Amino acid sequence: MPIARFEMPDGRIGRFEVPEGTTPEQAQKLISEYLGEQDQNQLGRDIGRQLGLTARAATTGAAGLPVLAGDALNTLINLITGGVGKVTGTEIPRLQMPSQVLQRGMTQVGLPEAETKGEKVIQDITSAVSGVAAPAALVQRAYQAGKTALTQPFAVQKFLLRTYLYKHLLL
């Protein structure tokens, strides 16, 4: 097959195999169409990757406080069992850190991992924002529940009040 030379959008010269008897204009059109398809496919992959990275960051951030508590608890348990193991001469398995289990699980389900420095910075920022947003939403809900509880009598209180009034007014 003949080889056609083509100037790429970034200025580099590429060499492409083209069918026998292809005119330079036809070769130019074929190569442009091919590169256009590649750009569209790349765009789709990039959007999918960014959505996956966002999902990973949001999950990491939203699970931040419970995972932090789990890591601390498991570290404490590992320290204690490590000491017991040294004293007794037995080997006690170490507990895994919930943060590592969470990250491995997200990788296993196919969520991409941040690779470049830029992706890692954005990942950290997104995790931090979602880590603040989730507890803030819980605090807001707790505040609303507390406010409702203080401003509206409970069903038990209503029952007791009715019972008291019934006994004292009818007797």
C-alpha positions in Angstrom: 0.0 0.0 0.0 1.2 3.5 -0.7 2.1 5.9 2.1 0.6 9.4 2.3 2.2 12.1 4.3 -0.1 14.3 6.3 0.5 17.4 8.5 -1.1 16.8 11.9 -2.9 19.6 13.7 0.1 20.0 16.1 2.4 20.5 13.1 4.0 17.0 13.1 4.1 15.1 9.8 2.4 11.7 10.0 2.7 8.8 7.5 -0.4 6.8 6.7 -1.1 3.8 4.5 -3.7 4.6 1.9 -5.4 2.3 -0.7 -3.8 1.9 -4.1 -4.8 4.6 -6.6 -5.8 7.2 -3.9 -5.3 10.8 -5.0 -3.7 13.2 -2.6 -7.0 14.9 -2.0 -8.7 11.6 -1.3 -5.9 10.7 1.1 -6.2 14.0 2.8 -10.0 13.5 3.3 -9.5 9.9 4.6 -6.9 10.9 7.1 -8.9 13.9 8.3 -12.0 11.7 8.8 -9.9 9.2 10.7 -8.4 11.8 12.9 -11.8 13.3 13.5 -13.2 10.0 14.7 -10.2 9.5 16.9 -10.8 13.0 18.5 -14.5 12.1 19.1 -13.5 8.7 20.7 -10.9 10.4 22.8 -13.5 13.0 24.0 -15.8 10.2 25.1 -13.1 8.5 27.0 -12.0 11.7 28.6 -15.5 12.5 29.8 -16.0 9.0 31.1 -12.7 9.2 32.9 -13.5 12.5 34.5 -16.9 11.2 35.7 -15.2 8.2 37.2 -12.6 10.4 38.9 -15.4 12.6 40.3 -17.3 9.6 41.6 -14.1 8.3 43.3 -13.4 11.7 44.9 -17.0 12.2 46.0 -17.2 8.7 47.6 -13.8 9.2 49.3 -14.9 12.6 50.7 -18.4 11.5 51.8 -17.0 8.4 53.5 -14.2 10.5 55.0 -15.2 10.8 58.7 -16.4 7.2 59.1 -13.3 5.9 57.3 -11.1 8.1 59.4 -12.6 6.7 62.6 -12.3 3.1 61.2 -8.6 3.7 60.4 -8.0 5.0 63.9 -9.8 2.1 65.5 -8.1 -0.5 63.4 -4.7 1.1 64.1 -5.4 0.9 67.8 -6.5 -2.7 67.6 -3.4 -3.6 65.5 -1.2 -2.0 68.1 -2.8 -3.9 70.9 -2.9 -7.3 69.1 0.7 -6.7 67.9 1.8 -6.3 71.5 -0.2 -9.3 72.6 1.4 -11.3 69.8 4.9 -10.3 70.9 4.2 -11.2 74.5 2.6 -14.5 73.7 4.7 -15.4 70.7 1.7 -15.9 68.5 1.1 -14.2 65.2 -2.2 -12.3 65.1 -3.4 -11.1 61.7 -3.5 -7.3 61.2 -6.7 -5.6 60.4 -6.8 -3.7 57.0 -7.4 0.0 57.0 -10.9 0.9 55.8 -9.4 3.7 53.7 -7.3 1.2 51.7 -10.2 -1.2 51.4 -12.4 1.6 50.1 -9.8 2.7 47.5 -9.2 -0.9 46.3 -12.9 -1.6 46.1 -13.4 1.5 43.9 -10.5 0.4 41.7 -12.0 -3.1 41.4 -15.4 -1.8 40.2 -13.6 0.2 37.5 -13.3 3.7 38.8 -10.1 5.3 37.4 -7.3 6.4 39.7 -5.8 9.9 39.5 -2.5 9.7 37.6 -1.2 13.2 36.7 -0.4 15.8 39.3 -3.3 17.9 38.0 -5.7 15.0 38.5 -4.4 14.3 42.0 -4.8 18.0 43.0 -8.4 18.1 41.6 -9.1 14.7 43.3 -8.0 16.1 46.7 -10.0 19.2 46.3 -13.2 17.3 45.2 -12.7 14.8 48.1 -12.4 17.7 50.6 -15.4 19.5 49.2 -17.6 16.4 49.4 -16.1 15.5 52.7 -17.4 18.9 54.1 -20.7 18.7 52.2 -21.8 15.4 53.5 -21.4 16.2 57.2 -22.8 19.6 56.6 -26.0 18.0 55.2 -26.2 15.7 58.2 -25.8 18.6 60.6 -28.5 20.5 58.7 -30.9 17.5 59.0 -30.1 17.1 62.7 -30.7 20.7 63.3 -34.1 20.5 61.6 -35.0 17.4 63.5 -34.0 19.0 66.8 -36.0 22.1 66.0 -39.0 20.1 65.1 -38.7 18.0 68.3 -38.5 21.1 70.5 -41.4 23.0 68.8 -43.8 20.1 68.4 -45.0 17.9 71.4 -44.3 14.2 71.1 -47.1 11.8 70.7 -46.3 10.3 74.2 -46.6 13.8 75.7 -49.9 14.4 74.0 -51.2 11.0 75.2 -50.1 11.7 78.8 -51.7 15.2 78.7 -55.0 13.8 77.4 -54.9 11.0 80.0 -54.2 13.5 82.8 -56.9 15.9 81.7 -59.4 13.1 81.2 -58.8 11.7 84.7 -58.9 15.1 86.5 -61.7 16.7 84.6 -64.1 13.7 84.5 -63.5 12.6 88.1 
